[in-house]
Amino acid sequence: MITTTIQHHASSPALRALPLRRAATSTVFLTTTPRLACATALHSSPARLFSTTPAPQIRDFFPQKETNHIRKTPPVWPHHGHTMEEMLAVTPAHRPPRGLGDWAAWKIVRIARWNMDFFTGMSRKQASDPKNPTTAVVADEPFTESQWFIRFIFLESIAGVPGMVAGMLRHLHSLRRLKRDNGWIETLLEESFNERMHLLIFMKMCEPGWFMKTMILGAQGVFFNSLFIAYLLSPKIVHRFVGYLEEEAVHTYTRAIAEIEAGQHPKWTDPKFQIPDIAIQYYNMPEGNRTMKDLILYIRADEATHRGVNHTLGNLDNKEDPNPFVSDFKDMERPKAALKPQGYERSEVI
């Protein structure tokens, strides 16, 4: 167990938003474990934060439901797994826009990225190079563990929306037109499920405060309705947008891994730090590879898969072409989206 002393200053705008005492300086002694980085890193966080939950309030936010007859409910979509070679081979990459639709999708993602950087306290020195926007670097002023958790949770809370919207609309289209979907629905819903699992994993380590929950509620409402309308108008542009969004996710997780490797996050490298059991079970993580860095490697590989899948789907005829990622091929192996950052061109898989 670790005893942590946290100084709360009334002059901090972020702390004024929290339900804490407004004394000029107060000292709170928390007894916690290293996994509660969201609470213990608060003293070193910059002014702009959504909110941070005090350690005594951290709880199992998504407990496994048991009844008189049901002991355990396994995931609907078991994870396909990644080899260590596949995870280490993932790198940030960018598909240059081709045409007006691609350009619009890319610009919207860059605006969203700027807002994410601003509201999570990333300074200009920490921001990515505009000329190489998906190149991850270790900044002179790295994020704290608390800031990373805030960024991860907000990112994953909205990342699960696009797959659900697209899968729902394609499901309704299939019912309405009395036509097969050619395998797109399952992949899109599985993508949404996978992103939600990322959120559940991070929520086991950090519970956000009321302000961040409000921000998530508003972001989800805007994001869902915008994507709903956009997918009705142009599925191709939406898939390109999601592909670019996943490029940024790969960038984010690559940067977090680089900072861990540089020794800038001692709480995550502490031998006492434990990742949640839900992550170990979902990814079937082997003994000896259950550190925070290993967890982020798995999640980054998932995001790289979504990146390749959506860029590929954006290249296909969404009305007629089958989904190549669930199809059997005549003379080649099934394509691996994680290793194709810019997606497969239509001529390669159809």
N, C-alpha and C positions, 0 to 999 in steps of 0.2 A: 504493500500500500504506500501511497505517496501523499505527503501533506504539502499543499500548494498555497502560497499567499498571493492574493490578487488585489491590486490597488485600483480603486474606482475613483475617477476624477470627475467632478461635476461639470467641468468645462468641456468634456468630450461630447459632441453631438450624438454620437452613436449610443453612448451610455445613458444620455438623457432620455432616449427612446425606450430604454429597458425599464422594467418594473422594479427598480432598485432604489435604495435609500438615496436621497439627494444631499447627503452630507458632503462637505468639501472633500474629505478623504475618509474612506472607511476601509477596514481590513476584514476580509472574509476568509476563514480557514476552511478549506475543503479537503475531505479525505476521499480520494478517488484512485482509480487505476489508470495506467498509461493510455488505455484505449479511449478515455474521455478527453481527447485532444481538443474537441470543440469548446469545452469549458476551460481547460487548463491553459490554453493558448491565448485567452482573452486579453491578458495584460500586455501582450506584445503586438496586438492588432492595431492597425491604423484607425482613423476616426470613422471612415465610411464602412459600416457593417450593417447587415440586415438585422441580426439579433443573435444572441448566444445564450443557450440555456444553462443556468447554474448547475453544477454537478449533482446536488441533491435531487434535482428534478429529472435527471436523465433516467429513462426507464426503457423497458422493452417495448418500443413503439408498435411493433408488429408481432405480437406473440403468436406462437403456433396454437391454433384452436383445437382443443380436445373436448370430446363429449363422452357420454357413457359408452358409446360403441365405436367412435372414431378416434384413433390414436394419432395418426399423421396423414397429412394431405400432401403428396408429392407434386412437384411442378407439372403443369399440363404439357409443357414442352421441355423435356430434359435437354440439357446443354450438349451440343455436338462435340465439344472439346477442342482444345488447341494444343499442339505440341509446343515445346519450348522453342524449337527452331522457328516455327511459324510466328510465335509471339515476338521473338527477337528480330525477326525480319521486317516487322511493321515499321514504317517510317512516315513522317508527314509528307504529304504530296498534294499537288494541286492540278486540277483539270482546267486549262484555260477556257474561258467562255467562248462559245462558237455560236454566234447569232444573238439577236436581241433578247430572246427568252433566257438564254444562259446568262447574259450580262445582267439582266434584271434580278435573277435569282442570286447571283454572286453579290451584287450590291446590297441587297436586302440582308444577306448573311453578314456582310461586313458592318452594316449599321447595327445589327443585333450584337455582333461581337464588341463593337465600341461601347454600347450600353452596358453589356455584361462587365467589361473591364472597369467602367466608371463606377457602377454600383457595387462592385465587389472590392473596390479600393486599389485597383491596379494602377500604379503611376505610369507616366509616359516612359520612364526608364525601363519599366517592366514590360510594356506593351511590345507586341511583335513588330518586326521590321516591315514597314508598308511595302517595300519592294519584294520581300520574301515572306508573305503573310502566314505561311504554314510552316515556317522554320522555327523549331523550338530551341530556345537557348536558356541557360541558367542566368538569371538576372542578378545584379549586384544587391538588389533588395528583394530577396525571394519572398513568396507568400509564406505565412505561418500555416501550421496545420489547420488551425481554425478557419482561416480564409479559404484554404483548399476545400474543406468540407462544405462550406457555404456555397462555393462555386460548383462543386460536384452535385450537391443536392438540387440546386436550382436548375442546373443543366439537365439532369436526369428526369426532373419532374415535368419538363416540357418535351424531352426527347422521345417519350413514349406516346406522344399525341399523333404525329404524322402517320405512323403505321396503322394505328387504330382507325383514323379517319379514312385513309385510302382503302384499307381492308373492308370497312363498313360500306363505303360507297360501291366498291366492286361487288360485294356480296348482294347489295340491293339491286345493282345493275344486272347481275346474273339471274336473280329471281324475277325481275321485271321483264327482261328480254328473253327469258327461258333459254339461256345460253350458258355453255360452260365458261369458266373463268380461266382455264388453262394454267392453273397452279399459282396464280399471283396472291390470292387471298391468304393462304396459309403462311407464306413467307412474310407478308406484311404484318399479319397479326402476331407471328412469332417474334418479329423485330420489336413490336410494341411491348410484348411480354418481356423480352430480354432487357429492354431499357428500364422497365419497371422493377425488374430484379436488381439492377444496379442501384436503383433508388432504395429499395428495401435493405440492401447490404449497407449502404452508407448511413441509413437511418438507425441501424443497430449501433453505430459508433457516435452519432451526433444527432440530437433533436433540435431543429430550428425553433426560434422564438416566434411570437405572434406576428411581428412585422414581416418576416420572411414568408410565413404562411399566407399572409394577405397578398404579398407580391406574387406568390405562386398561383393563388386563386385568380388574380387579375390576368396574369400572363397566360394561364391555361384558357381562360374564357376568350381572350383576343386571339390566341394561337389557333384554337380549335375552329372557331367560326371563320377565321381568315382562310385556313387550309381547306375547310369544307367548301367554301365558294371557289377557291382557286382550283381545287381538284376537279370540280364540275366543269370549269372553263378549260383547263389545260393540265392533265395529269403529267405530261412530259416535263413541264416547267417545275411542278411540285417535286417530282423525283429528283430533278437537277438541284433544286433548292436543298432538299434533304441530303443529297450527296455532298454539297458544299458545307452544310451544317456539320456533317460527320467529319469532314476534313478538319474543321476547327476543333472537334472533340478529340481527334487523334493528336492534333497539336497540343491541346491542353494536357492530355494524359502523358504525352511524351515529355513535356516540360516538367511535370510533377516527378516522373521517373528520374529525369536528369538531376533535379534538385535533391532527391533522395540519395542518388549515387554520389553527389558532391558533399554529402554529410550535412546538409542544411536543415534536416528534419529529424533531430535526435529522438523525439518521442516515437516516431514511426520505426526507427531502427533499434529502439530499446528492446532487449531480449524478452522483457515482460509483456511487451505489446502483443495482443492477440487479435487476429481478424475474426469476424463473426462466424459462427458455425454454419449459418445459412450460406455463406460464400463457399466454405469448404465443401458442403454437400452439393451445391448447385454446380460448381466447377469440377467436383471430384478431385480436389487438389491433393497431390501426394504429400506424404510426410517429408519435411525438410524444405518444402516449397510453399510455405504458408505465411510469408511476410507481407507487409503492406506493399512492397514493391512487386511481389508476385501477383497480388490481387489486382493492382493497377495494370500489370502486363496483360492479364486475362481480359479486363474490361476494355483496354485499348484495342486488343485484337477483335473484340466484338464490334467496336466502333469502326474499325477498319473494314470489317465484313459488311456492315451497313453502308459504308461509303462506297464500296465496290458494287454492292447490290443496287443501290439507288441510281448510281451513275449508269449502270447497265440498263436498268429498267427505263431510264430516261432516254436511252438510245433505241428502244424497241417500239414497235407498233403496239400500243397498249390495248387495242381492240381485238387484235388477231394473234399476236405472237405468244407462244407459250413461255412460261417462266423457266429459263435455262438452269436455275439453281435447284430445281426439284425434278428435272427431266433426266431420262436415260438417253445417252447419245449412241449413235451408230458406230462411230469410229474414233471416239476420243473420251477421256475421262470428264466427269462433271467439273465445270469450272469452279475455281476457288476465288471468291470475291475479295478476300482479305489481301491477296497477293496481286490484285489488279486495281491500283488506286484510282485510275481514271475510268474504270469500268470496261467491260467488253463491248466492242463495236458489234452492231447487229450482224454483220457478215461473218463474225467469228463464232457465233453461237446459234444462229438461225439457218 
